Amino acid sequence: MAKPKEYNVPLLPLRGLLVYPTMVLHLDVGREKSVQALEKAMVDDHYIFLTTQKDISLDEPAEEDLYSMGTFTKVKQMLKLPNGTIRVLVEGLKRAEVVEFLSDTDYFSVSVQTFDDDESKDAELQALMRTMLDYFEQYIKMSKKISAETYASVTDIEEPGRMADIISSHLPLKLKEKQTILETLDVKERINRVIDIIHNEKEVLNLEKKIGQRVKKSMERTQKEYYLREQMKAIQKELGDKEGKTGEVAELTEKIEKAEMPEHVLKTALKELDRYEKVPSSSAESAVIRNYLEWLISLPWTQATEDDLDIHKAEKILHEDHYGLEKVKERVLEYLAVQKLTNSLKGPILCLAGPPGVGKTSLARSIATSLNRHFVRVSLGGVRDESEIRGHRRTYVGAMPGRVIQGMKKAGTINPVFLLDEIDKMSNDFRGDPSAAMLEVLDPEQNHSFSDHYIEETYDLSKVMFIATANNLSTIPGPLRDRMEIITIAGYTELEKLHIAKDHLLPKQVKEHGLSKGVLQIRDEAITKIIRYYTREAGVRSLERQLATICRKTAKIIVSGTKKKVIVTEKSVEEFLGKTIFRYGQAELENQVGVATGLAYTTVGGDTLQIEVSLAPGKGKLVLTGKLGDVMKESAQAAFSYIRSKAGELNIDENFHEKHDIHIHVPEGAVPKDGPSAGITIATALVSALTGIPIRREVGMTGEITLRGRVLPIGGLKEKSLSAHRAGLTKIICPKDNEKDIDDIPESVREDLTFVLVSHVDEVLKHALVDGVNNEGN
């Protein structure tokens, strides 16, 4: 390398630009200091030092803001432009480095030393030049931003250092990288740097090419799909199908967005929508997917009604809609009170159990009204297929969700009052057990993620208030019964029926038959007569039908013009309803031997049973008739065995079983009868028949018997007491262990009945037989 020479020249700072030696280019100069530096150069020998600013944002750079290494150049031409800017043509001569800053007042004046490249060539330098040229050629072919003429001009350069400078000037380098090459004085090192840079640029270009190809393929596919869709639209338009599936998909997309689905459900819906778009309309699968999407959209996922937690208002609504039923009303008001305090209570699961016609369904509707919730009813009577509850799998065209999901769609909110009507009427067969499927629905710990086979996605039922109704709890499987809070509605007393008829049934029937308010009047004693002689039920359905009959006949009288107002009295009831159907009260007119009145609990409420015993000469054969079930047959056998063991104490011939055939009969033989509460009734009838002592006609009894004569507790005392009251009985003999159940019996009934609590058959006989029988033989 030649010895450096020193020059005193003006300095021109460059922003974002660098000039290599041997380069010729135009510059636009506008800054005051730069203009003065140029003018000074033009006055002197046209030499000027060009260096680059480290920070291009500075308008007035200081010494430390400039690179010390720059280019010693010559100003070839200078032209002042109209806007005050000066355009100059400069030619780079040599690399130069600032030795000393001489002045920075009007312009920068510096002392620089210049450096010449070593022009000697050896074999290594020749190899480096060739490699650099090969790399540059490959780069030009890949880049396509540099013309072939540029490469040709570079190949004509013989100086290695100059060749490296020219090639680097054509590469897309950052200013710092260009400055590094400018500062590299050793030619071999400079060429190596340029080779490395070209190699890296080639790698970048390769990656850009791959990315570009991927993008191109993606764009081609997208363009192809767009083109095909546009073609499809045009074809559908020509065929008269206005928008085809595209319009449907857009509509479904909008509905899905508005449905406020949870994230996992939304993901499934969009996935199915994508499938629907691709499946041909003529395909059966298209209809299946469309139906599925419609179900997802129509289900309430977040929509809820706000509970009206005014406990006084709720109490008023319940009292207006229903007379009596205090226990149920109290339970609903308790739920409301807790909800108001916590605001997070899970929906309770109540089961209203009782005979038909006592108002279970209408009570559930009133609960919904009092809570300000939507009401939905699903009847489970006769359901014997598990898929009726859980839904069908989407494997065929007719698949549908289960009744629970259907009910939720009908409700339109996630917190309705959901009535599961006749839950005890479900059965099972080879298609599964629907009561087992109900276990998940009615379990507060599980129903927040209920799984329907059709919907597949989990659905939250935890905010639903489920109310089930049942006539017979014994047919409900134990695990299902365990999930529900049982509230028993036994039936109505005569007084309650009178109030219900006056306040609810009659106004309803008058309205339904188009009668005005004052046209029909039914006196209280007439309603009482209808209750006693034309109905025999725990509920009020038959009573409502009889009132409807009176309304129909009244409508005929009014329309024919015979009368303008009808008053129904006790005497005129038969004119409307015909002869009495029932004899009021089932109590015998006189005390009879071998006939005992038992109390039974059936699916339609309480009832009275006459148990008759007759003796005939024979060899001790025991005959049971009246379509008795196994339990009642066993009760008869137990009573018979007990009497045999106590024959002497009861003043009965100890060999009676060898001399007489005994026939036990329960009338109404076409009606099946069974249950564990007829033991003491059969025993009393047997003792009466064997001793000839009559049984008191006003006494009804219920209780099971053991072989030792103990009386066991029974169920349904309230229902049985109501039936005894209806039948005109005045004394009820019941097990001592049932004393706690007497409080559940309406006060109006308790006032008319005498309850005798017994623990042994001897006590039963003492109160049931006319003369009384005790273990002393009295």
ABEGO torsion letter per residue (X at the ends): XBBBBBBBBBBBBBBGBBBBBGBBBBBBBABAAAAAAAAAAAABAGBBBBBBBABAABABBBAAABBABBBBBBBABBBBBAAGBBBBBBBBABBBBBABBABABABBBBBBBBBBBBABBBAAAAAAAAAAAAAAAAAAAAAGABBAAAAAAAAABABAAAAAAAAAAABBBBAAAAAAAAABABAAAAAAAAAAAAAAAAAAAAAAAAAAAAAAAAAAAAAAAAAAAAAAAAAAAAAGBAAEAAAAAAAAAAAAAAAGBBAAAAAAAAAAAAAAAABBAABAAAAAAAAAAAAAAABBAABBBBBBABAAAAAAAAAAABBEGAAAAAAAAAAAAAAAAAGABBBBBBBBBEBBGAGAAAAAAAAAAAAGBBBBBBBABGBABAAAAAEBBBABAABBBBAAAAAAAAAGBABBBBBBBGAAABBBBAAEBAAAAAAAAABAAAAABBBBAAAGBBBBAAABBBBBBBABAAABBAAAAAABBBBBBAEBBAAAAAAAAAAAAAAAAAAAAGBBAAABBBBAAAAAAAAAAABBBABAAAAAAAAAAAAAAAAAAAAAGABABBBBBAAAAAAAAEBBABBBEABBABBBBGBBBBBBBBAAEBBBBBBBBBBBBEAGBBBBBGGBBAAAAAAAAAAAAAAAAAAAAAGBBAAAAAABBBBBBBBGAABBBBEBAAAAAAAAAAAAAAAGBBBBAABBBBEBBBAAGBBBBBBGAAAAAAAAAAAGBABBBBBAAAAAAAAABBAAAAAABBBBBBABAAAAAAAABAAEBBAAGX
